[in-house]
């Protein structure tokens, strides 16, 4: 697909409408990652894993946690520490 340019504006609520011509091929509810680098904002479609892949990743995570001695009760503390949020 060739690069296409359309113009839009941001609303007072920070909402930006993606022009219809550029939305073609995306369904309602399509998840996107939004990245900013100075004056550039980039949308990247996220491909979510299917249930089989999710189950595989969850099982792998459980195995790694068990090998490292991480218990279920430790997970919340670890998440908050890495998010830099006080528990």
BELJO-V795888 format. One record per residue. N is the residue number from 0. RES is the residue in one letter. PHI is phi in whole degrees, 0 to 359 (NA if undefined). Layout:
N & RES & PHI
N & RES & PHI
This chain:
0 & X & NA
1 & X & 287
2 & X & 293
3 & X & 241
4 & X & 236
5 & X & 227
6 & X & 239
7 & X & 209
8 & X & 227
9 & X & 269
10 & X & 281
11 & X & 295
12 & X & 267
13 & X & 83
14 & X & 273
15 & X & 235
16 & X & 273
17 & X & 278
18 & X & 306
19 & X & 309
20 & X & 302
21 & X & 273
22 & X & 279
23 & X & 307
24 & X & 95
25 & X & 254
26 & X & 267
27 & X & 304
28 & X & 85
29 & X & 299
30 & X & 280
31 & X & 228
32 & X & 269
33 & X & 242
34 & X & 237
35 & X & 235
36 & X & 226
37 & X & 53
38 & X & 262
39 & X & 241
40 & X & 243
41 & X & 239
42 & X & 256
43 & X & 231
44 & X & 297
45 & X & 259
46 & X & 264
47 & X & 283
48 & X & 291
49 & X & 288
50 & X & 299
51 & X & 295
52 & X & 294
53 & X & 298
54 & X & 298
55 & X & 298
56 & X & 295
57 & X & 297
58 & X & 296
59 & X & 296
60 & X & 298
61 & X & 298
62 & X & 297
63 & X & 296
64 & X & 299
65 & X & 298
66 & X & 297
67 & X & 266
68 & X & 75
69 & X & 273
70 & X & 263
71 & X & 302
72 & X & 290
73 & X & 279
74 & X & 300
75 & X & 300
76 & X & 297
77 & X & 295
78 & X & 298
79 & X & 297
80 & X & 299
81 & X & 283
82 & X & 272
83 & X & 60
84 & X & 248
85 & X & 287
86 & X & 272
